[in-house]
């Protein structure tokens, strides 16, 4: 059985900002990251469903739809991914 977990756009953005600081990159805005997440959904790499948080608004809950093996293969081709892979994520949550 495939293990799956969902992460919200806010959680993704927070980790992205932390990683950007760690590797000394200027981070994108939250809107730019949300647009990128939408593009990944269009490509079928992730699924994103809008969930209501009541009076706290709405967010998207995201799940990766490609296998972890395929995702790892793609990320291994990217130099920055190798550096990022060595960094511990908040709460020990690993994106890959």
C-alpha positions in Angstrom: 0.0 0.0 0.0 1.3 3.5 -0.9 2.0 5.7 2.0 0.6 9.2 1.6 0.5 12.3 3.5 -1.0 15.7 2.9 0.6 19.1 3.6 -1.0 22.5 3.3 0.2 25.4 1.2 1.1 27.3 4.3 3.3 24.5 5.6 5.0 24.2 2.2 5.6 28.0 2.1 7.0 28.1 5.6 9.5 25.3 4.9 10.4 26.9 1.5 11.2 30.2 3.2 13.4 28.5 5.8 15.2 26.5 3.1 15.7 29.6 1.0 17.4 31.3 3.9 19.5 28.3 4.6 20.9 28.1 1.0 21.0 32.0 0.7 18.4 32.3 -2.0 15.8 35.1 -2.1 12.5 33.5 -1.6 9.4 34.0 -3.8 6.2 35.5 -2.5 3.5 33.3 -1.1 1.4 34.0 -4.2 4.2 33.0 -6.5 4.6 29.7 -4.6 0.8 29.1 -4.7 0.9 29.6 -8.5 3.8 27.1 -8.8 1.8 24.6 -6.7 -1.1 25.1 -9.1 1.2 24.4 -12.0 2.3 21.1 -10.4 -1.3 20.2 -10.0 -1.9 20.9 -13.7 1.0 18.7 -14.6 -0.4 15.8 -12.5 2.6 15.7 -10.1 0.4 16.6 -7.1 -3.3 16.8 -6.2 -4.5 19.8 -4.3 -7.9 20.1 -2.8 -9.3 23.1 -1.1 -10.4 22.6 2.5 -12.2 25.0 4.7 -10.8 26.0 8.0 -14.0 27.7 9.1 -13.4 31.3 10.3 -9.7 30.8 9.6 -10.3 30.7 5.9 -9.4 28.2 3.2 -6.2 26.3 2.3 -5.2 23.7 -0.1 -4.2 20.3 1.1 -1.5 18.8 -1.2 -0.5 15.2 -1.9 2.2 14.0 -4.2 0.8 11.7 -7.0 4.1 10.4 -8.4 6.0 7.6 -6.8 8.7 8.5 -4.3 11.2 6.7 -6.5 10.2 8.8 -9.6 10.3 12.0 -7.5 13.7 11.2 -6.1 15.0 10.4 -9.6 13.8 13.8 -10.8 15.2 15.7 -7.8 18.6 14.0 -8.0 19.2 15.7 -11.4 19.0 19.1 -9.6 22.1 20.4 -7.9 20.2 22.5 -5.3 18.0 19.5 -4.4 21.1 17.6 -3.3 22.0 20.4 -0.9 18.5 20.7 0.4 18.2 17.0 0.9 20.8 17.3 3.6 18.7 19.8 5.7 16.3 18.5 8.3 12.8 19.8 7.8 10.7 21.2 10.6 8.9 18.5 12.6 11.0 15.9 10.7 8.6 16.1 7.8 10.3 15.2 4.5 8.8 16.3 1.3 10.5 13.4 -0.6 
